[in-house]
Amino acid sequence: MAIPLKNIVLDKITESGSLTDSELFKVLTKDGYIIPEDKFNKILLDLEIMGLIKVAWITKDDRRIEIVSIKEEVDEVDQQNQERMEKEYEASFPGFEK
């Protein structure tokens, strides 16, 4: 079963963290993945639309490609409510003292 090109491209970007489009193209070519430029751009666009990478122009001809890191924000109110519900649940058992 063949691995989709999107996954291969995403793996290469993940390995390096961030790189330019020409560096990525060279890495893929070195590993034996010959991708036409239009398909390469389509893969980058699809990955960016999925929210997996971020592409930004750094010069007229070069683009910086980075992995998007998702930071999970902790809502203090939800955390307090969760702790209160856990305490109430534990207190509902007879003979339970903390």
C-alpha positions, 0 to 999 in steps of 0.5 A: 500500500502506497503512502499518500504524498501529503503524508510524506511531505508532512513527515519531511516538514515535521522532521525539520520543523521549518524550511523553505519550499526549495529545501523541501523540494530538494529533500523530496527529490533526494529521497526519490519523490519526483513531484511536478511543481503544480502538484507540489504547490497543491499539496502545500495548499491542501496541508495549509487548508487542513491547518497542519502547516503554515506557509509564508512568503519570505522573498519573491521566490521563496516561501517559509513552511512551518508546522502548526503547533496547537497549544491547548488552552485550559479554561480556568472556569471549566477546570474549577467546575471539573474539580468541584464535580469530582469532589462532590462525586467523592463526597457522595460515598458514605464514610468517605473523608478526605 
